Amino acid sequence: MKKIFFFLVIVICFCFAKTDSEIKQEMIKKSIASYSGSCAYPYNYAKKGTCGKRSAYSKSRSVLCYESDITDEMLQSYKKRME
């Protein structure tokens, strides 16, 4: 009986664990949401159309927009804060 319970706990934990890609997407969404302007991401739309080179990302990379923007260190730090 103990073995079955232990197995179920492991399965449940595994099912709810997020992948690195899911965590990176969450980090990107939070980063873009925290930007106060309308042009965080190059493909956002503003009054003059697509933000493109006017975006915060294109100007200074101050906003996370792509999974490749997130280093392993950033990912590990985020995981530790979310524990």
Summary of the structure (lengths in Angstrom):
residues: 83
radius of gyration: 18.2
end to end distance: 29.4
largest distance: 64.9
contacts: 184
relative contact order: 0.14
helix: 63%
strand: 5%
